[in-house]
Amino acid sequence: MHRITAKSILNKTKRRDPWFLDDYTLNPYSGCSFNCLYCYIRGSKYGINMAEKLSMKSNAVELLEKQLSLRARKKQYGIIVLSSVTDPYLQMERTELLTRQLLEVILYYRFPVHIITKSDLVTRDFDLLKRIDTEAILPEDLQSKLTHKTFVTFSFSTIDDYVARIFEPGAPSPSLRLNALAQAREQGLHSGVSLMPLLPYISDTRASLEQLFQTFQTIGANYVFPATLALYGSDPADNRALVLRAIEKHYPHLLPKYQRLFGADGHLPDYYRQAFAEKAKSLCVQYGLRDSLS
């Protein structure tokens, strides 16, 4: 793990994502040790040797202090998403405590926050997240739409620990994430699921989707954001090659289907995505789960 000096830590987005409502993004770490084969970052300049290029931004706290101080003085409040490029709760966070220190700065300047993670380590910081939920200031245009200022979203492509070990070999198991989601809801945090990317014929089947939504409803998730898989690139380290290699090894009967499904642009066919979107929407209604933070 390397320590680097960053020039900036807080990034202002051009527009809010309708699901994640990101006014700002904040990435304490670079690279990733969760090693998810399907990660969309693979195939970009950020995705080369992700696990070998782990680094933390050693001056992140100082930078955030300066940037949020300026934004707060100008009353430029907005939701800060941790993180957009890599997980804020990588294994090294257990000892480095960098994400926790950044949350302390965010709390001090009263900015709302949205955590997106595959890790149960976020439970360690529920004390800070609950205070942010109480004390933060929402941007004016969201004050009438949102009742919370902290959002904790757990990322899943499956809730089957066996399947996860194939496609997310370095990440905490789905079982641990489900338990963390339950704890978040028990503590009154607005918390839900980023159900992406679902794996064709593995975790996006009718039976699998029913099990997923029923599980999230039972736990008490507030929302679910479902999305399909996209495969990019032609290099051996790109997510297309990695996923197809895993399919060939563990689900050889599905390889011809995957090869037919994913065209030159890396996306599933329109008919497939439309059918999935309709099914996901009907399941949200059936199980009483929202498909937005509001």
C-alpha positions in Angstrom: 0.0 0.0 0.0 1.4 3.4 -1.1 0.9 6.8 0.4 0.4 9.6 -2.0 -0.1 13.3 -1.8 -3.2 14.5 -3.6 -3.9 17.9 -5.1 -7.6 17.8 -4.4 -9.9 15.4 -2.5 -13.5 16.7 -3.0 -14.9 16.6 -6.5 -17.9 18.6 -7.5 -20.1 16.6 -9.9 -21.6 18.2 -13.0 -25.0 16.7 -12.3 -26.6 14.5 -9.6 -27.0 10.8 -10.4 -30.8 10.2 -9.9 -30.1 7.2 -7.7 -27.1 8.3 -5.6 -27.8 12.1 -5.5 -24.1 13.0 -5.6 -23.3 16.7 -5.4 -19.7 15.8 -4.4 -17.6 12.7 -4.6 -14.8 11.8 -2.2 -12.3 8.9 -2.7 -9.9 8.4 0.2 -8.2 5.5 -1.5 -7.1 4.5 -5.0 -7.0 1.0 -6.4 -9.1 -1.7 -4.8 -8.4 -5.0 -2.9 -12.0 -6.4 -3.3 -11.0 -7.5 -6.8 -14.5 -7.8 -8.2 -14.2 -9.3 -11.7 -17.1 -7.3 -13.1 -16.0 -3.9 -11.9 -16.7 -1.2 -14.4 -13.4 0.5 -13.5 -11.5 -2.3 -15.1 -10.6 -1.4 -18.7 -10.0 2.3 -17.7 -6.7 3.8 -16.5 -7.9 3.3 -12.9 -8.4 -0.4 -13.4 -4.9 -1.6 -14.3 -3.5 -3.9 -11.5 -6.1 -2.6 -9.1 -5.1 -4.7 -6.2 -1.3 -4.0 -6.7 -1.8 -0.2 -6.9 -3.5 0.4 -3.6 -2.8 3.8 -2.2 -4.2 6.2 0.4 -4.2 9.9 0.1 -2.1 10.9 3.1 -3.1 14.5 3.1 -6.9 13.8 2.5 -8.0 15.1 5.9 -6.1 18.4 5.5 -7.4 18.9 2.0 -11.0 18.1 2.9 -10.9 20.6 5.9 -9.8 23.4 3.5 -12.3 22.5 0.8 -15.3 22.0 3.1 -14.5 25.1 5.0 -14.7 27.2 1.8 -17.9 25.4 0.6 -19.6 25.8 4.0 -18.8 29.6 4.1 -20.5 29.9 0.7 -23.4 27.7 1.9 -22.7 25.3 -0.9 -24.1 22.3 0.9 -24.6 19.1 -1.0 -24.5 15.3 -0.6 -21.0 13.8 -0.5 -20.7 10.3 -1.9 -18.0 8.0 -0.5 -16.9 6.7 -2.9 -17.3 6.8 -6.7 -14.1 5.0 -7.8 -13.2 2.6 -5.0 -14.7 1.4 -1.7 -14.2 3.7 1.3 -14.0 0.6 3.6 -11.1 -1.4 2.1 -9.3 -3.8 4.4 -6.6 -1.1 5.1 -9.3 1.2 6.6 -9.4 -1.0 9.7 -6.0 0.3 10.7 -5.7 3.6 8.8 -9.0 5.1 9.9 -8.9 7.5 7.0 -12.5 7.3 6.1 -13.5 7.8 9.7 -11.3 10.9 10.0 -13.0 12.3 6.9 -16.4 11.6 8.3 -15.4 13.6 11.4 -14.6 16.6 9.1 -17.9 16.1 7.2 -19.8 16.1 10.5 -18.0 19.3 11.7 -19.0 21.2 8.5 -22.5 19.6 8.5 -22.5 18.1 5.0 -24.9 15.2 4.2 -23.3 12.0 3.2 -24.0 8.9 1.1 -21.8 5.8 1.8 -21.7 3.1 -0.9 -19.8 0.0 0.2 -19.4 -3.7 0.0 -18.0 -3.9 3.5 -19.5 -4.5 7.0 -16.7 -2.3 8.4 -19.0 0.7 8.0 -20.8 -0.4 11.2 -17.8 0.9 13.1 -18.8 4.4 12.0 -22.5 4.3 12.7 -21.9 6.7 15.7 -20.7 9.4 13.3 -23.2 8.7 10.6 -26.1 9.0 13.0 -24.8 12.4 14.1 -24.4 13.5 10.5 -28.0 12.4 9.9 -29.2 14.7 12.7 -26.9 17.7 12.2 -26.1 18.0 8.5 -27.7 20.6 6.2 -29.3 19.5 3.0 -29.0 21.6 -0.2 -32.1 23.8 -0.6 -33.6 22.0 -3.5 -33.7 18.7 -1.6 -34.9 19.9 1.8 -38.6 19.3 0.9 -37.8 15.9 -0.8 -35.5 14.1 1.8 -36.1 13.4 5.4 -32.6 12.0 6.0 -29.0 13.4 5.6 -27.1 10.1 5.9 -27.6 7.2 3.5 -25.8 3.9 3.7 -26.0 1.7 0.6 -24.7 -1.8 0.5 -23.6 -3.1 -2.9 -24.6 -6.7 -4.0 -24.4 -8.7 -7.2 -25.7 -11.7 -5.4 -26.5 -12.8 -1.8 -25.1 -16.3 -2.4 -21.7 -16.5 -0.6 -20.5 -19.2 -3.0 -21.2 -17.1 -6.1 -19.7 -14.1 -4.5 -16.4 -15.9 -3.9 -16.1 -16.4 -7.6 -16.9 -12.9 -8.8 -16.0 -10.8 -5.7 -13.0 -12.8 -4.3 -11.6 -10.1 -2.1 -14.8 -8.5 -0.8 -16.5 -9.3 2.5 -19.2 -11.9 2.0 -22.8 -11.0 1.2 -23.8 -12.6 4.6 -21.7 -10.0 6.4 -23.2 -7.2 4.3 -26.8 -8.4 5.0 -26.0 -8.4 8.7 -24.6 -4.9 8.4 -27.7 -3.7 6.5 -29.9 -5.1 9.3 -27.8 -3.3 11.9 -28.1 0.0 9.9 -31.8 -0.3 9.9 -32.0 -1.2 13.6 -30.0 2.0 14.4 -32.5 4.1 12.4 -30.2 4.9 9.4 -31.7 5.3 6.0 -30.1 2.3 4.3 -30.7 0.1 1.2 -29.1 -1.8 -1.6 -27.2 -1.1 -4.8 -28.2 -4.3 -6.6 -25.7 -4.0 -9.4 -24.5 -5.6 -11.5 -26.8 -8.6 -11.5 -25.3 -11.6 -13.3 -27.3 -13.0 -16.3 -28.7 -16.5 -15.7 -27.1 -16.5 -12.2 -28.5 -13.8 -10.0 -31.0 -12.2 -12.3 -33.3 -15.2 -12.8 -36.9 -14.9 -11.7 -36.3 -17.2 -8.7 -33.2 -15.3 -7.7 -34.8 -11.9 -8.0 -37.7 -13.0 -5.8 -35.3 -14.3 -3.2 -33.3 -11.1 -3.3 -36.2 -8.7 -2.9 -37.9 -10.9 -0.2 -34.6 -10.9 1.7 -34.2 -7.1 1.5 -37.8 -6.6 2.5 -37.5 -8.9 5.5 -34.4 -7.0 6.7 -36.2 -3.7 6.3 -34.2 -2.0 3.5 -35.5 1.4 2.5 -34.7 1.1 -1.2 -33.1 -1.0 -4.0 -31.3 0.2 -7.1 -31.2 -2.8 -9.6 -29.1 -2.7 -12.7 -27.7 -5.2 -15.3 -24.1 -6.1 -16.1 -21.9 -4.5 -18.8 -18.7 -6.0 -20.0 -15.9 -3.9 -21.6 -12.4 -4.1 -23.1 -10.4 -6.7 -24.9 -7.3 -6.9 -22.6 -6.8 -9.9 -20.2 -7.3 -7.6 -17.2 -10.6 -6.0 -18.5 -13.9 -7.0 -16.9 -15.1 -8.7 -20.1 -12.2 -11.2 -20.2 -12.3 -11.8 -16.4 -16.0 -12.5 -16.2 -16.1 -14.7 -19.3 -13.1 -16.7 -17.9 -15.0 -17.2 -14.7 -18.1 -18.3 -16.5 -16.1 -20.7 -18.6 -14.6 -22.3 -15.5 -17.6 -22.3 -13.1 -20.6 -22.2 -15.4 -19.4 -23.6 -18.8 -23.0 -24.2 -19.9 -23.6 -20.5 -19.8 -20.6 -19.4 -21.8 -22.4 -19.5 -25.2 -25.2 -17.4 -23.8 -22.9 -14.8 -22.4 -21.0 -14.6 -25.7 -24.2 -14.1 -27.6 -25.6 -11.6 -25.1 -22.8 -9.1 -24.9 -22.3 -7.3 -28.2 -19.5 -4.9 -29.3 -20.7 -2.1 -27.0 -20.5 -4.4 -24.0 -24.2 -3.9 -23.1 -27.0 -6.4 -22.9 -29.5 -6.2 -25.8 -32.3 -3.7 -25.4 -35.0 -6.3 -25.1 -33.1 -8.0 -22.2 -32.6 -4.7 -20.3 -36.2 -3.6 -20.8 -37.6 -6.9 -19.6 -35.3 -6.7 -16.6 -36.3 -3.1 -15.8 -40.0 -4.0 -15.9 -39.5 -7.0 -13.6 -37.4 -5.0 -11.2 -40.0 -2.3 -11.0 -42.8 -4.8 -10.4 -40.8 -6.4 -7.6 -40.2 -3.0 -6.0 -43.9 -2.5 -5.9 -44.6 -6.1 -4.8 -42.2 -5.9 -1.9 -42.8 -2.3 -0.9 -39.2 -1.2 -1.7 -38.5 2.3 -3.2 -36.2 2.7 -6.2 -35.0 6.1 -5.0 -33.5 7.7 -1.9 -36.5 10.0 -1.4 
